[in-house]
Amino acid sequence: MTGGDGVDDEPAGDVPAAGWRAAARDRRVWAILAVVAFLLVCCCSAAAGTLLALATGLFAA
């Protein structure tokens, strides 16, 4: 909606907000996302390994 000064307060339907474009260009955002993805993969693989070890122990007993 446009105010009296002609400034558009809302982004257009298909156009992302300028803040998202600026964040996507920022290397720190990508670095943080890479660290989060790395930790997520490590945690999931550790959990899968633990479950596999538990299952192997149960089948061996």
All heavy atoms as TSV, in Angstrom:
chain	resi	resn	atom	element	x	y	z
A	1	MET	N	N	0.848	-1.167	0.000
A	1	MET	CA	C	0.000	0.000	0.000
A	1	MET	C	C	0.896	1.234	0.000
A	1	MET	O	O	1.872	1.304	0.722
A	1	MET	CB	C	-0.879	-0.030	1.242
A	1	MET	CG	C	-1.796	1.119	1.334
A	1	MET	SD	S	-3.139	0.602	2.420
A	1	MET	CE	C	-4.157	1.981	2.263
A	2	THR	N	N	0.553	2.194	-0.811
A	2	THR	CA	C	1.375	3.399	-0.888
A	2	THR	C	C	0.830	4.447	0.045
A	2	THR	O	O	-0.366	4.648	0.180
A	2	THR	CB	C	1.416	3.954	-2.324
A	2	THR	OG1	O	0.083	4.186	-2.757
A	2	THR	CG2	C	2.108	2.988	-3.254
A	3	GLY	N	N	1.774	5.117	0.720
A	3	GLY	CA	C	1.383	6.192	1.616
A	3	GLY	C	C	1.309	7.500	0.859
A	3	GLY	O	O	1.412	7.562	-0.363
A	4	GLY	N	N	1.172	8.577	1.579
A	4	GLY	CA	C	1.088	9.889	0.964
A	4	GLY	C	C	2.391	10.321	0.309
A	4	GLY	O	O	2.411	11.137	-0.602
A	5	ASP	N	N	3.526	9.729	0.768
A	5	ASP	CA	C	4.815	10.119	0.206
A	5	ASP	C	C	5.193	9.307	-1.030
A	5	ASP	O	O	6.260	9.505	-1.600
A	5	ASP	CB	C	5.909	10.019	1.264
A	5	ASP	CG	C	6.004	8.623	1.866
A	5	ASP	OD1	O	5.181	7.751	1.512
A	5	ASP	OD2	O	6.896	8.411	2.682
A	6	GLY	N	N	4.360	8.354	-1.435
A	6	GLY	CA	C	4.618	7.573	-2.637
A	6	GLY	C	C	5.568	6.405	-2.421
A	6	GLY	O	O	5.972	5.751	-3.366
A	7	VAL	N	N	5.931	6.108	-1.182
A	7	VAL	CA	C	6.822	4.990	-0.891
A	7	VAL	C	C	5.988	3.730	-0.754
A	7	VAL	O	O	4.993	3.701	-0.052
A	7	VAL	CB	C	7.619	5.259	0.408
A	7	VAL	CG1	C	8.488	4.061	0.747
A	7	VAL	CG2	C	8.457	6.506	0.265
A	8	ASP	N	N	6.418	2.666	-1.421
A	8	ASP	CA	C	5.707	1.392	-1.377
A	8	ASP	C	C	6.156	0.636	-0.137
A	8	ASP	O	O	7.327	0.290	0.000
A	8	ASP	CB	C	6.002	0.602	-2.648
A	8	ASP	CG	C	5.050	-0.567	-2.819
A	8	ASP	OD1	O	4.133	-0.722	-2.006
A	8	ASP	OD2	O	5.238	-1.323	-3.770
A	9	ASP	N	N	5.247	0.361	0.783
A	9	ASP	CA	C	5.594	-0.318	2.025
A	9	ASP	C	C	5.683	-1.825	1.861
A	9	ASP	O	O	6.375	-2.489	2.629
A	9	ASP	CB	C	4.555	0.002	3.108
A	9	ASP	CG	C	4.559	1.469	3.485
A	9	ASP	OD1	O	5.610	2.118	3.345
A	9	ASP	OD2	O	3.502	1.936	3.917
A	10	GLU	N	N	4.976	-2.398	0.904
A	10	GLU	CA	C	4.943	-3.843	0.732
A	10	GLU	C	C	5.652	-4.228	-0.554
A	10	GLU	O	O	5.556	-3.546	-1.558
A	10	GLU	CB	C	3.486	-4.327	0.662
A	10	GLU	CG	C	2.694	-4.035	1.922
A	10	GLU	CD	C	1.242	-4.461	1.788
A	10	GLU	OE1	O	0.947	-5.282	0.910
A	10	GLU	OE2	O	0.421	-3.959	2.558
A	11	PRO	N	N	6.393	-5.371	-0.536
A	11	PRO	CA	C	7.019	-5.824	-1.773
A	11	PRO	C	C	5.974	-6.326	-2.766
A	11	PRO	O	O	4.865	-6.700	-2.391
A	11	PRO	CB	C	7.931	-6.964	-1.318
A	11	PRO	CG	C	7.375	-7.410	-0.022
A	11	PRO	CD	C	6.694	-6.215	0.596
A	12	ALA	N	N	6.322	-6.325	-4.033
A	12	ALA	CA	C	5.409	-6.826	-5.054
A	12	ALA	C	C	5.210	-8.325	-4.858
A	12	ALA	O	O	5.984	-8.985	-4.170
A	12	ALA	CB	C	5.975	-6.532	-6.441
A	13	GLY	N	N	4.210	-8.889	-5.486
A	13	GLY	CA	C	3.845	-10.286	-5.295
A	13	GLY	C	C	4.969	-11.272	-5.526
A	13	GLY	O	O	5.252	-12.106	-4.684
A	14	ASP	N	N	5.650	-11.235	-6.664
A	14	ASP	CA	C	6.679	-12.210	-6.986
A	14	ASP	C	C	8.083	-11.732	-6.654
A	14	ASP	O	O	9.023	-12.499	-6.715
A	14	ASP	CB	C	6.629	-12.555	-8.484
A	14	ASP	CG	C	5.349	-13.297	-8.846
A	14	ASP	OD1	O	4.732	-13.860	-7.930
A	14	ASP	OD2	O	4.979	-13.303	-10.021
A	15	VAL	N	N	8.237	-10.489	-6.309
A	15	VAL	CA	C	9.566	-9.932	-6.060
A	15	VAL	C	C	9.878	-10.059	-4.574
A	15	VAL	O	O	9.104	-9.604	-3.739
A	15	VAL	CB	C	9.621	-8.447	-6.477
A	15	VAL	CG1	C	10.993	-7.871	-6.195
A	15	VAL	CG2	C	9.256	-8.302	-7.939
A	16	PRO	N	N	11.017	-10.718	-4.226
A	16	PRO	CA	C	11.351	-10.824	-2.809
A	16	PRO	C	C	11.753	-9.477	-2.235
A	16	PRO	O	O	12.114	-8.560	-2.968
A	16	PRO	CB	C	12.532	-11.796	-2.790
A	16	PRO	CG	C	13.109	-11.730	-4.158
A	16	PRO	CD	C	11.977	-11.375	-5.083
A	17	ALA	N	N	11.677	-9.360	-0.942
A	17	ALA	CA	C	12.040	-8.110	-0.280
A	17	ALA	C	C	13.524	-7.833	-0.470
A	17	ALA	O	O	14.329	-8.739	-0.638
A	17	ALA	CB	C	11.706	-8.203	1.210
A	18	ALA	N	N	13.897	-6.569	-0.453
A	18	ALA	CA	C	15.295	-6.183	-0.656
A	18	ALA	C	C	16.183	-6.766	0.430
A	18	ALA	O	O	17.343	-7.065	0.199
A	18	ALA	CB	C	15.414	-4.668	-0.697
A	19	GLY	N	N	15.675	-6.943	1.626
A	19	GLY	CA	C	16.451	-7.506	2.721
A	19	GLY	C	C	16.896	-8.927	2.430
A	19	GLY	O	O	17.997	-9.330	2.779
A	20	TRP	N	N	16.035	-9.704	1.781
A	20	TRP	CA	C	16.393	-11.084	1.437
A	20	TRP	C	C	17.490	-11.109	0.383
A	20	TRP	O	O	18.384	-11.941	0.427
A	20	TRP	CB	C	15.175	-11.848	0.935
A	20	TRP	CG	C	14.203	-12.153	2.023
A	20	TRP	CD1	C	12.981	-11.580	2.208
A	20	TRP	CD2	C	14.372	-13.079	3.087
A	20	TRP	NE1	N	12.386	-12.099	3.323
A	20	TRP	CE2	C	13.206	-13.017	3.873
A	20	TRP	CE3	C	15.386	-13.954	3.442
A	20	TRP	CZ2	C	13.054	-13.816	5.010
A	20	TRP	CZ3	C	15.225	-14.738	4.566
A	20	TRP	CH2	C	14.073	-14.665	5.344
A	21	ARG	N	N	17.411	-10.191	-0.575
A	21	ARG	CA	C	18.453	-10.137	-1.608
A	21	ARG	C	C	19.784	-9.746	-0.997
A	21	ARG	O	O	20.831	-10.309	-1.331
A	21	ARG	CB	C	18.061	-9.153	-2.703
A	21	ARG	CG	C	16.984	-9.680	-3.618
A	21	ARG	CD	C	16.881	-8.817	-4.871
A	21	ARG	NE	N	16.526	-7.446	-4.563
A	21	ARG	CZ	C	15.310	-6.936	-4.645
A	21	ARG	NH1	N	14.317	-7.708	-5.016
A	21	ARG	NH2	N	15.074	-5.672	-4.364
A	22	ALA	N	N	19.759	-8.790	-0.083
A	22	ALA	CA	C	20.994	-8.356	0.564
A	22	ALA	C	C	21.563	-9.480	1.434
A	22	ALA	O	O	22.774	-9.688	1.461
A	22	ALA	CB	C	20.734	-7.116	1.405
A	23	ALA	N	N	20.694	-10.209	2.115
A	23	ALA	CA	C	21.156	-11.313	2.952
A	23	ALA	C	C	21.746	-12.433	2.104
A	23	ALA	O	O	22.723	-13.067	2.498
A	23	ALA	CB	C	20.000	-11.840	3.800
A	24	ALA	N	N	21.160	-12.684	0.937
A	24	ALA	CA	C	21.667	-13.746	0.068
A	24	ALA	C	C	23.044	-13.400	-0.485
A	24	ALA	O	O	23.830	-14.288	-0.790
A	24	ALA	CB	C	20.691	-14.000	-1.076
A	25	ARG	N	N	23.351	-12.106	-0.605
A	25	ARG	CA	C	24.668	-11.701	-1.099
A	25	ARG	C	C	25.714	-11.686	0.001
A	25	ARG	O	O	26.904	-11.648	-0.286
A	25	ARG	CB	C	24.579	-10.315	-1.739
A	25	ARG	CG	C	23.940	-10.316	-3.096
A	25	ARG	CD	C	24.155	-8.993	-3.786
A	25	ARG	NE	N	23.578	-7.880	-3.035
A	25	ARG	CZ	C	22.400	-7.332	-3.282
A	25	ARG	NH1	N	21.665	-7.793	-4.266
A	25	ARG	NH2	N	21.956	-6.316	-2.571
A	26	ASP	N	N	25.287	-11.734	1.249
A	26	ASP	CA	C	26.202	-11.635	2.375
A	26	ASP	C	C	26.877	-12.988	2.614
A	26	ASP	O	O	26.207	-14.005	2.787
A	26	ASP	CB	C	25.435	-11.202	3.619
A	26	ASP	CG	C	26.353	-10.776	4.743
A	26	ASP	OD1	O	27.590	-10.836	4.564
A	26	ASP	OD2	O	25.835	-10.376	5.797
A	27	ARG	N	N	28.197	-13.002	2.622
A	27	ARG	CA	C	28.942	-14.254	2.797
A	27	ARG	C	C	28.754	-14.833	4.192
A	27	ARG	O	O	28.840	-16.040	4.379
A	27	ARG	CB	C	30.426	-14.024	2.535
A	27	ARG	CG	C	30.727	-13.734	1.099
A	27	ARG	CD	C	32.205	-13.453	0.924
A	27	ARG	NE	N	32.467	-12.904	-0.385
A	27	ARG	CZ	C	32.962	-13.610	-1.376
A	27	ARG	NH1	N	33.234	-14.867	-1.212
A	27	ARG	NH2	N	33.177	-13.042	-2.546
A	28	ARG	N	N	28.511	-13.965	5.181
A	28	ARG	CA	C	28.330	-14.468	6.541
A	28	ARG	C	C	27.092	-15.342	6.639
A	28	ARG	O	O	27.085	-16.343	7.365
A	28	ARG	CB	C	28.223	-13.315	7.522
A	28	ARG	CG	C	29.537	-12.581	7.723
A	28	ARG	CD	C	29.334	-11.371	8.568
A	28	ARG	NE	N	28.458	-10.441	7.837
A	28	ARG	CZ	C	28.107	-9.260	8.281
A	28	ARG	NH1	N	28.517	-8.850	9.453
A	28	ARG	NH2	N	27.332	-8.475	7.561
A	29	VAL	N	N	26.040	-14.992	5.907
A	29	VAL	CA	C	24.814	-15.800	5.931
A	29	VAL	C	C	25.099	-17.181	5.379
A	29	VAL	O	O	24.690	-18.196	5.955
A	29	VAL	CB	C	23.690	-15.108	5.129
A	29	VAL	CG1	C	22.482	-16.013	4.996
A	29	VAL	CG2	C	23.309	-13.798	5.787
A	30	TRP	N	N	25.829	-17.260	4.282
A	30	TRP	CA	C	26.164	-18.555	3.684
A	30	TRP	C	C	27.088	-19.353	4.595
A	30	TRP	O	O	26.973	-20.578	4.686
A	30	TRP	CB	C	26.782	-18.370	2.308
A	30	TRP	CG	C	25.779	-17.869	1.322
A	30	TRP	CD1	C	25.727	-16.635	0.769
A	30	TRP	CD2	C	24.648	-18.579	0.808
A	30	TRP	NE1	N	24.634	-16.533	-0.055
A	30	TRP	CE2	C	23.965	-17.710	-0.059
A	30	TRP	CE3	C	24.151	-19.865	1.004
A	30	TRP	CZ2	C	22.807	-18.097	-0.736
A	30	TRP	CZ3	C	22.998	-20.245	0.328
A	30	TRP	CH2	C	22.340	-19.367	-0.529
A	31	ALA	N	N	27.997	-18.677	5.284
A	31	ALA	CA	C	28.883	-19.376	6.212
A	31	ALA	C	C	28.093	-19.966	7.377
A	31	ALA	O	O	28.331	-21.118	7.778
A	31	ALA	CB	C	29.958	-18.420	6.729
A	32	ILE	N	N	27.152	-19.191	7.909
A	32	ILE	CA	C	26.321	-19.694	9.001
A	32	ILE	C	C	25.481	-20.875	8.530
A	32	ILE	O	O	25.358	-21.894	9.226
A	32	ILE	CB	C	25.433	-18.566	9.564
A	32	ILE	CG1	C	26.303	-17.542	10.287
A	32	ILE	CG2	C	24.363	-19.112	10.499
A	32	ILE	CD1	C	25.583	-16.263	10.636
A	33	LEU	N	N	24.898	-20.776	7.338
A	33	LEU	CA	C	24.107	-21.887	6.805
A	33	LEU	C	C	24.964	-23.130	6.584
A	33	LEU	O	O	24.514	-24.252	6.816
A	33	LEU	CB	C	23.437	-21.469	5.488
A	33	LEU	CG	C	22.269	-20.496	5.623
A	33	LEU	CD1	C	21.775	-20.074	4.236
A	33	LEU	CD2	C	21.143	-21.115	6.421
A	34	ALA	N	N	26.208	-22.945	6.136
A	34	ALA	CA	C	27.106	-24.087	5.933
A	34	ALA	C	C	27.436	-24.757	7.264
A	34	ALA	O	O	27.452	-25.997	7.350
A	34	ALA	CB	C	28.382	-23.622	5.232
A	35	VAL	N	N	27.678	-23.970	8.305
A	35	VAL	CA	C	27.972	-24.545	9.617
A	35	VAL	C	C	26.766	-25.291	10.163
A	35	VAL	O	O	26.891	-26.403	10.694
A	35	VAL	CB	C	28.426	-23.431	10.596
A	35	VAL	CG1	C	28.476	-23.941	12.019
A	35	VAL	CG2	C	29.772	-22.883	10.177
A	36	VAL	N	N	25.584	-24.711	10.009
A	36	VAL	CA	C	24.364	-25.379	10.478
A	36	VAL	C	C	24.140	-26.687	9.722
A	36	VAL	O	O	23.810	-27.716	10.319
A	36	VAL	CB	C	23.147	-24.431	10.338
A	36	VAL	CG1	C	21.844	-25.172	10.571
A	36	VAL	CG2	C	23.272	-23.269	11.318
A	37	ALA	N	N	24.340	-26.669	8.412
A	37	ALA	CA	C	24.177	-27.891	7.621
A	37	ALA	C	C	25.194	-28.946	8.036
A	37	ALA	O	O	24.861	-30.134	8.155
A	37	ALA	CB	C	24.315	-27.567	6.131
A	38	PHE	N	N	26.441	-28.529	8.277
A	38	PHE	CA	C	27.481	-29.463	8.700
A	38	PHE	C	C	27.125	-30.103	10.037
A	38	PHE	O	O	27.239	-31.326	10.206
A	38	PHE	CB	C	28.824	-28.733	8.786
A	38	PHE	CG	C	29.948	-29.594	9.273
A	38	PHE	CD1	C	30.523	-30.527	8.436
A	38	PHE	CD2	C	30.421	-29.460	10.573
A	38	PHE	CE1	C	31.562	-31.325	8.886
A	38	PHE	CE2	C	31.450	-30.258	11.026
A	38	PHE	CZ	C	32.028	-31.191	10.181
A	39	LEU	N	N	26.682	-29.280	10.995
A	39	LEU	CA	C	26.307	-29.821	12.300
A	39	LEU	C	C	25.110	-30.751	12.199
A	39	LEU	O	O	25.051	-31.778	12.888
A	39	LEU	CB	C	26.010	-28.676	13.269
A	39	LEU	CG	C	27.229	-27.844	13.687
A	39	LEU	CD1	C	26.779	-26.653	14.536
A	39	LEU	CD2	C	28.226	-28.689	14.435
A	40	LEU	N	N	24.170	-30.407	11.343
A	40	LEU	CA	C	22.995	-31.257	11.156
A	40	LEU	C	C	23.388	-32.610	10.581
A	40	LEU	O	O	22.926	-33.665	11.049
A	40	LEU	CB	C	21.991	-30.551	10.244
A	40	LEU	CG	C	20.638	-31.220	10.062
A	40	LEU	CD1	C	19.886	-31.238	11.378
A	40	LEU	CD2	C	19.829	-30.502	9.009
A	41	VAL	N	N	24.268	-32.612	9.599
A	41	VAL	CA	C	24.729	-33.870	8.996
A	41	VAL	C	C	25.489	-34.692	10.025
A	41	VAL	O	O	25.293	-35.909	10.128
A	41	VAL	CB	C	25.596	-33.583	7.753
A	41	VAL	CG1	C	26.342	-34.816	7.298
A	41	VAL	CG2	C	24.729	-33.050	6.625
A	42	CYS	N	N	26.359	-34.033	10.811
A	42	CYS	CA	C	27.124	-34.762	11.827
A	42	CYS	C	C	26.209	-35.373	12.882
A	42	CYS	O	O	26.380	-36.532	13.275
A	42	CYS	CB	C	28.143	-33.839	12.482
A	42	CYS	SG	S	29.527	-33.444	11.414
A	43	CYS	N	N	25.240	-34.608	13.338
A	43	CYS	CA	C	24.325	-35.122	14.360
A	43	CYS	C	C	23.479	-36.272	13.829
A	43	CYS	O	O	23.277	-37.274	14.524
A	43	CYS	CB	C	23.426	-34.002	14.873
A	43	CYS	SG	S	24.305	-32.800	15.884
A	44	CYS	N	N	23.012	-36.137	12.604
A	44	CYS	CA	C	22.187	-37.202	12.028
A	44	CYS	C	C	23.003	-38.465	11.796
A	44	CYS	O	O	22.524	-39.579	12.034
A	44	CYS	CB	C	21.558	-36.734	10.721
A	44	CYS	SG	S	20.240	-35.533	10.977
A	45	SER	N	N	24.247	-38.310	11.335
A	45	SER	CA	C	25.068	-39.496	11.103
A	45	SER	C	C	25.455	-40.148	12.432
A	45	SER	O	O	25.522	-41.380	12.521
A	45	SER	CB	C	26.314	-39.141	10.294
A	45	SER	OG	O	27.136	-38.258	11.025
A	46	ALA	N	N	25.690	-39.351	13.466
A	46	ALA	CA	C	25.996	-39.917	14.783
A	46	ALA	C	C	24.787	-40.663	15.329
A	46	ALA	O	O	24.930	-41.763	15.899
A	46	ALA	CB	C	26.427	-38.818	15.741
A	47	ALA	N	N	23.611	-40.088	15.163
A	47	ALA	CA	C	22.394	-40.757	15.635
A	47	ALA	C	C	22.156	-42.050	14.860
A	47	ALA	O	O	21.796	-43.076	15.438
A	47	ALA	CB	C	21.202	-39.821	15.499
A	48	ALA	N	N	22.378	-42.016	13.561
A	48	ALA	CA	C	22.202	-43.223	12.754
A	48	ALA	C	C	23.218	-44.288	13.148
A	48	ALA	O	O	22.887	-45.483	13.228
A	48	ALA	CB	C	22.333	-42.885	11.275
A	49	GLY	N	N	24.446	-43.877	13.408
A	49	GLY	CA	C	25.464	-44.834	13.845
A	49	GLY	C	C	25.126	-45.447	15.184
A	49	GLY	O	O	25.331	-46.648	15.398
A	50	THR	N	N	24.620	-44.643	16.096
A	50	THR	CA	C	24.227	-45.161	17.406
A	50	THR	C	C	23.087	-46.159	17.273
A	50	THR	O	O	23.106	-47.234	17.891
A	50	THR	CB	C	23.802	-44.000	18.329
A	50	THR	OG1	O	24.887	-43.083	18.429
A	50	THR	CG2	C	23.410	-44.492	19.702
A	51	LEU	N	N	22.102	-45.812	16.459
A	51	LEU	CA	C	20.983	-46.736	16.256
A	51	LEU	C	C	21.444	-48.032	15.597
A	51	LEU	O	O	20.971	-49.120	15.943
A	51	LEU	CB	C	19.895	-46.066	15.413
A	51	LEU	CG	C	19.111	-44.965	16.127
A	51	LEU	CD1	C	18.140	-44.298	15.150
A	51	LEU	CD2	C	18.356	-45.532	17.302
A	52	LEU	N	N	22.366	-47.924	14.661
A	52	LEU	CA	C	22.890	-49.125	13.998
A	52	LEU	C	C	23.656	-49.983	14.986
A	52	LEU	O	O	23.518	-51.226	14.987
A	52	LEU	CB	C	23.792	-48.710	12.825
A	52	LEU	CG	C	24.351	-49.849	11.982
A	52	LEU	CD1	C	23.210	-50.586	11.278
A	52	LEU	CD2	C	25.330	-49.321	10.957
A	53	ALA	N	N	24.450	-49.359	15.851
A	53	ALA	CA	C	25.190	-50.124	16.864
A	53	ALA	C	C	24.231	-50.795	17.834
A	53	ALA	O	O	24.450	-51.960	18.228
A	53	ALA	CB	C	26.147	-49.200	17.596
A	54	LEU	N	N	23.187	-50.090	18.241
A	54	LEU	CA	C	22.204	-50.689	19.142
A	54	LEU	C	C	21.478	-51.858	18.468
A	54	LEU	O	O	21.271	-52.903	19.078
A	54	LEU	CB	C	21.201	-49.634	19.605
A	54	LEU	CG	C	21.724	-48.616	20.612
A	54	LEU	CD1	C	20.670	-47.530	20.837
A	54	LEU	CD2	C	22.076	-49.293	21.920
A	55	ALA	N	N	21.125	-51.671	17.203
A	55	ALA	CA	C	20.426	-52.738	16.489
A	55	ALA	C	C	21.333	-53.950	16.313
A	55	ALA	O	O	20.888	-55.096	16.455
A	55	ALA	CB	C	19.955	-52.228	15.140
A	56	THR	N	N	22.601	-53.711	16.033
A	56	THR	CA	C	23.540	-54.823	15.876
A	56	THR	C	C	23.690	-55.567	17.203
A	56	THR	O	O	23.729	-56.813	17.219
A	56	THR	CB	C	24.914	-54.291	15.407
A	56	THR	OG1	O	24.723	-53.579	14.215
A	56	THR	CG2	C	25.894	-55.416	15.185
A	57	GLY	N	N	23.765	-54.840	18.297
A	57	GLY	CA	C	23.865	-55.477	19.597
A	57	GLY	C	C	22.624	-56.276	19.953
A	57	GLY	O	O	22.708	-57.360	20.537
A	58	LEU	N	N	21.469	-55.777	19.571
A	58	LEU	CA	C	20.232	-56.505	19.860
A	58	LEU	C	C	20.124	-57.770	19.027
A	58	LEU	O	O	19.672	-58.812	19.501
A	58	LEU	CB	C	19.025	-55.604	19.605
A	58	LEU	CG	C	18.797	-54.480	20.614
A	58	LEU	CD1	C	17.627	-53.597	20.172
A	58	LEU	CD2	C	18.510	-55.044	21.990
A	59	PHE	N	N	20.562	-57.699	17.773
A	59	PHE	CA	C	20.483	-58.880	16.914
A	59	PHE	C	C	21.534	-59.916	17.308
A	59	PHE	O	O	21.331	-61.112	17.142
A	59	PHE	CB	C	20.648	-58.506	15.451
A	59	PHE	CG	C	19.454	-57.815	14.877
A	59	PHE	CD1	C	19.598	-56.662	14.128
A	59	PHE	CD2	C	18.171	-58.307	15.078
A	59	PHE	CE1	C	18.487	-56.025	13.591
A	59	PHE	CE2	C	17.058	-57.666	14.547
A	59	PHE	CZ	C	17.217	-56.515	13.803
A	60	ALA	N	N	22.669	-59.483	17.839
A	60	ALA	CA	C	23.723	-60.402	18.229
A	60	ALA	C	C	23.375	-61.113	19.535
A	60	ALA	O	O	23.866	-62.199	19.795
A	60	ALA	CB	C	25.042	-59.647	18.381
A	61	ALA	N	N	22.534	-60.491	20.350
A	61	ALA	CA	C	22.216	-61.086	21.666
A	61	ALA	C	C	21.263	-62.250	21.541
A	61	ALA	O	O	20.538	-62.480	20.673
A	61	ALA	CB	C	21.602	-60.033	22.569
